[in-house]
Amino acid sequence: MHDATPDVIVIGGGPAGLTAALYLARFRRRPLLLDGGNSRASHIPRSRNYPGFSAGIPGAELVAHMRQQADAHGVSPIPATVDRLERLPDGSLRASWGPADARQSAQARFVLLATGASDHPPPLPHLEQALQEGALRYCPVCDGFETVGKSVGILTDHHGGVGEALYLRHYTDRVTLLRTSDAWAPTDEDRARLAAAGVRWVDEVVDSLRLWDNRVTARHGGGETSCDTVYGAFGMTVHTELATALGAECDRHGYLVTDPHGQTTVPGLYAAGDVCQGLNQIAVATGNAAVAASAIHRALGLPGARA
Ligand SMILES: Cc1cc2nc3c(=O)[nH]c(=O)nc-3n(C[C@H](O)[C@H](O)[C@H](O)COP(=O)(O)OP(=O)(O)OC[C@H]3O[C@@H](n4cnc5c(N)ncnc54)[C@H](O)[C@@H]3O)c2cc1C
């Protein structure tokens, strides 16, 4: 049975939520950590840019270490997908989850939302295998370095793919832009920029994609393009819905707006990680979770502090 009246409810148990829970536990607070169990980090084959691991670390292993550390401080994630967050008459926030015949809830003065974001996948078979083999990637900031000198395809159905192709050109001169829908094509201006940067593009729409021997082959028209790695550039869903239902503001990219302490525009509702900023990185998620947890600790009150 969970604590129904914790000091803080943390929603989401990826790097941001686990860091916040750890900090709060070490501040001698009682956090309740609720997690739907699908951290983006658990899909990382091996992160090589998270500080502290010279040989890199698989994302699932990093999350397991973070869970162990939180567990050693008495906080274990409760498997739960919160589907409702509401303000109660006394000003506290209530989170609810579970099926209609077995609803559960908890309430607290403060909630920290760390629900992350999800990538829209490309129409590629064997997605998880492709990710684990490094044949499919999503995040040039994370792993563009791993593509130096390799042949890289950008799969896209919208203008954002052009920017991603130009970004990756910094790492390799073998970049090809591939479109998966005839609803979008690079404009003349896009083509001029791609040509000036030495990025190839294929006019025909991709008919099929094949994963074979750690490589991805795209068939289009009468031809095909074979790549060491493809990046999927199809956008993301940012999991803000619990916050926006309470009136929280998002920026023009869909991320929750927060103040420098991590508080959203809804008093008492904080956010950390991919749900509230576009530099989707573990170091950033853990950093702003630490900031938000510290602010909540102070807001809960310290001995002798002015109200
Ligand atoms: C393939 C891949 C490779 C990457 N490589 C790197 C890398 O090398 N370096 C790097 O820094 N970053 C990398 N990233 C990005 C990194 O994974 C994210 O920035 C990081 O996981 C963000 O942490 P988070 O805690 O904000 O969100 P997440 O890790 O996504 O965790 C969010 C959690 O909230 C839960 N949740 C969502 N909604 C609810 C709800 N309603 N109720 C309860 N729980 C909920 C989810 O199930 C999930 O467990 C990579 C991402 C991908 C996909």
The ligand as an ORCA input file, in Angstrom:
! r2SCAN-3c Opt
* xyz 0 1
  C      17.537      6.050    -28.502
  C      17.840      7.163    -27.510
  C      19.157      7.448    -27.208
  C      19.436      8.475    -26.299
  N      20.751      8.676    -25.957
  C      21.055      9.589    -25.027
  C      22.403      9.793    -24.634
  O      23.329      9.117    -25.102
  N      22.656     10.775    -23.709
  C      21.663     11.530    -23.157
  O      21.951     12.397    -22.317
  N      20.367     11.338    -23.509
  C      20.042     10.392    -24.415
  N      18.724     10.208    -24.775
  C      17.689     11.078    -24.168
  C      17.346     10.610    -22.748
  O      16.877      9.285    -22.789
  C      16.287     11.529    -22.140
  O      16.724     12.877    -22.188
  C      16.015     11.155    -20.678
  O      15.567      9.809    -20.578
  C      14.972     12.113    -20.072
  O      14.650     11.698    -18.779
  P      13.207     11.998    -18.159
  O      13.254     11.423    -16.792
  O      12.845     13.406    -18.355
  O      12.183     11.177    -19.089
  P      12.069      9.609    -19.319
  O      13.381      8.948    -19.163
  O      11.368      9.408    -20.606
  O      11.138      9.105    -18.122
  C       9.788      9.467    -18.060
  C       9.049      8.433    -17.225
  O       7.740      8.933    -16.917
  C       6.813      7.876    -17.076
  N       5.483      8.451    -17.313
  C       5.024      9.144    -18.379
  N       3.741      9.522    -18.196
  C       3.386      9.051    -16.967
  C       2.179      9.103    -16.205
  N       1.084      9.712    -16.647
  N       2.145      8.486    -14.977
  C       3.255      7.867    -14.494
  N       4.425      7.781    -15.176
  C       4.490      8.371    -16.399
  C       7.345      7.080    -18.269
  O       6.788      5.767    -18.300
  C       8.847      7.103    -17.965
  O       9.231      6.023    -17.135
  C      18.391      9.220    -25.698
  C      17.057      8.916    -26.019
  C      16.769      7.913    -26.922
  C      15.335      7.583    -27.237
*
